[in-house]
Amino acid sequence: SHIGPSVGPSSSSSVRSAPPSSSSLPPQKSGIVRNAAGKTWVDKSLSEFPENDYRLFIGDLSRDATAADLTMFFSKYQSLAFTKVVYDKAHKSKGFGFVSLLSFTDAALAMREMQGKYIKGRPIKIKRSEWKDRDVGVVRKKESKEKKRKKAMGL
């Protein structure tokens, strides 16, 4: 697993920043099965994040913002565990990223305090990441509940 530059209050920080390209990295764990927009796939990038984290979606990022910038910006939150900026196949930023915090309190504070703050000249938008809602198990459970509800109604 790649450990990015430590940026923040202490040089012994365990915060990891995802690199712009993962093509030179050793293979990750198998990945997590995902389902969205009628498609199912294995997402290996999710294995980079800690388990049971509170993940925030960071939108409207400048095209030159990096995971290290997110790490530095959110380093005031002690439970910061991982940051990632999402890139396309041409290794250009898609303009959004994720911040992983291990504390619910830190996640709630970060959403309230950092909303609209500027990173690299652009105000960011923060919301709770919906990645768990796309987990294939969650999707199947919702579909099953909907089927049972319709059956109970006679539809």
Backbone torsions as a table, in degrees:
resi	resn	phi	psi	omega
1	SER	NA	136.2	-177.9
2	HIS	-82.0	131.8	174.1
3	ILE	-111.1	119.2	-176.9
4	GLY	-78.0	-175.8	-178.3
5	PRO	-64.2	139.5	174.7
6	SER	-83.6	120.0	178.9
7	VAL	-127.9	129.9	178.5
8	GLY	145.4	-159.8	-170.6
9	PRO	-65.3	-30.2	-179.4
10	SER	-134.4	149.2	-178.4
11	SER	-74.3	-14.4	178.7
12	SER	-95.3	16.7	-178.6
13	SER	-59.3	144.2	179.2
14	SER	-101.1	14.2	178.6
15	VAL	-70.8	134.5	179.1
16	ARG	-110.5	140.7	173.9
17	SER	-113.0	133.5	178.9
18	ALA	-72.7	140.5	177.9
19	PRO	-74.0	158.6	178.6
20	PRO	-59.4	-34.1	-179.7
21	SER	-131.6	135.0	179.8
22	SER	-103.9	9.3	-175.3
23	SER	-67.1	-24.8	-179.0
24	SER	-94.1	4.7	-177.6
25	LEU	-89.2	155.5	174.1
26	PRO	-66.6	157.3	-178.1
27	PRO	-57.8	142.7	179.5
28	GLN	-87.4	179.4	172.8
29	LYS	-56.9	170.7	-171.8
30	SER	-58.5	-33.9	179.4
31	GLY	112.8	177.5	-176.6
32	ILE	-120.0	134.0	-179.7
33	VAL	-75.9	129.4	-175.5
34	ARG	-122.9	158.2	178.8
35	ASN	-144.8	121.2	176.1
36	ALA	-158.2	149.6	178.3
37	ALA	52.3	36.1	177.3
38	GLY	75.9	7.7	-179.4
39	LYS	-118.9	150.5	177.4
40	THR	-123.2	136.4	-179.1
41	TRP	-154.0	167.2	176.2
42	VAL	-98.4	122.7	-179.0
43	ASP	-105.1	102.7	-178.5
44	LYS	-76.1	-22.0	-177.7
45	SER	-67.5	-24.8	-179.4
46	LEU	-68.1	-22.1	179.7
47	SER	-72.2	-10.8	176.9
48	GLU	-73.4	-26.6	-175.7
49	PHE	-83.8	150.1	176.1
50	PRO	-66.8	153.4	177.2
51	GLU	-73.7	150.8	176.3
52	ASN	55.4	39.5	177.5
53	ASP	-92.4	171.2	173.1
54	TYR	-109.8	106.9	-171.9
55	ARG	-101.2	133.9	178.7
56	LEU	-112.3	137.7	173.3
57	PHE	-86.2	129.5	178.5
58	ILE	-114.3	111.1	-177.3
59	GLY	-107.9	170.2	-179.5
60	ASP	60.2	35.6	177.5
61	LEU	-73.5	147.4	171.9
62	SER	-60.9	148.3	-179.4
63	ARG	-64.1	-20.4	179.4
64	ASP	-101.5	8.6	175.8
65	ALA	-72.6	142.4	-178.7
66	THR	-121.5	170.8	175.9
67	ALA	-61.8	-34.6	177.9
68	ALA	-63.8	-35.8	176.2
69	ASP	-64.0	-43.4	177.9
70	LEU	-63.4	-41.8	179.1
71	THR	-59.7	-46.6	-179.7
72	MET	-64.2	-42.7	-176.2
73	PHE	-66.4	-37.9	-177.3
74	PHE	-99.4	8.1	-175.2
75	SER	-66.2	-14.8	178.6
76	LYS	-70.2	-15.1	178.6
77	TYR	-92.1	116.0	-172.1
78	GLN	-63.0	-25.8	-177.6
79	SER	-90.3	10.1	177.4
80	LEU	-58.2	126.1	-175.5
81	ALA	-116.9	-34.1	-172.3
82	PHE	-161.7	144.7	174.7
83	THR	-132.6	150.4	-179.6
84	LYS	-152.4	135.3	170.3
85	VAL	-106.8	136.8	-176.6
86	VAL	-90.9	133.0	-178.4
87	TYR	-118.5	153.5	176.1
88	ASP	-86.2	-176.2	-177.3
89	LYS	-66.2	-22.3	177.6
90	ALA	-88.5	9.0	179.3
91	HIS	63.5	34.0	173.7
92	LYS	-106.8	140.4	-179.2
93	SER	-61.2	140.2	175.5
94	LYS	-86.5	-1.3	176.9
95	GLY	87.5	15.6	175.1
96	PHE	-148.7	164.4	-179.6
97	GLY	-159.2	-170.4	-177.2
98	PHE	-138.3	147.1	174.6
99	VAL	-124.5	130.4	-179.1
100	SER	-108.9	123.1	178.1
101	LEU	-120.3	144.9	-177.2
102	LEU	-92.5	-7.3	-178.8
103	SER	-117.0	131.5	176.7
104	PHE	-60.6	-40.3	-179.6
105	THR	-61.1	-45.7	178.2
106	ASP	-62.3	-40.5	-180.0
107	ALA	-63.4	-45.1	179.6
108	ALA	-64.4	-43.3	178.1
109	LEU	-62.6	-44.3	-179.6
110	ALA	-60.5	-42.3	179.5
111	MET	-62.4	-41.0	-177.6
112	ARG	-75.7	-44.9	-173.5
113	GLU	-79.3	-32.6	-172.3
114	MET	-99.0	-8.7	179.6
115	GLN	-56.1	124.8	177.2
116	GLY	81.8	-2.0	177.0
117	LYS	-70.9	156.7	-175.9
118	TYR	-94.8	131.2	170.0
119	ILE	-122.9	121.5	179.7
120	LYS	53.3	40.4	172.9
121	GLY	84.7	6.8	179.0
122	ARG	-129.4	138.0	177.0
123	PRO	-74.8	132.5	-177.3
124	ILE	-92.7	155.3	174.0
125	LYS	-115.0	133.0	-177.5
126	ILE	-122.1	135.7	171.9
127	LYS	-148.6	164.8	177.7
128	ARG	-64.1	132.0	178.0
129	SER	-67.5	140.8	-178.7
130	GLU	-104.1	23.3	-175.5
131	TRP	-61.7	-34.8	-178.9
132	LYS	-67.8	-27.9	179.6
133	ASP	-68.3	-15.0	-178.8
134	ARG	-102.5	1.2	176.6
135	ASP	-62.1	134.2	-173.9
136	VAL	-58.8	-34.6	178.1
137	GLY	-64.5	-41.9	178.8
138	VAL	-65.9	-42.8	-179.9
139	VAL	-62.8	-45.1	-179.9
140	ARG	-64.6	-38.1	178.8
141	LYS	-63.6	-42.7	178.2
142	LYS	-64.0	-42.4	179.1
143	GLU	-62.8	-41.2	179.7
144	SER	-64.0	-43.9	177.9
145	LYS	-61.6	-42.1	-180.0
146	GLU	-64.4	-40.3	178.5
147	LYS	-62.1	-45.5	179.7
148	LYS	-64.0	-39.9	179.5
149	ARG	-63.2	-44.4	179.3
150	LYS	-65.8	-39.3	179.6
151	LYS	-64.0	-42.1	179.6
152	ALA	-63.8	-29.2	-179.8
153	MET	-88.0	-6.6	179.7
154	GLY	80.5	23.4	179.9
155	LEU	-92.0	NA	NA
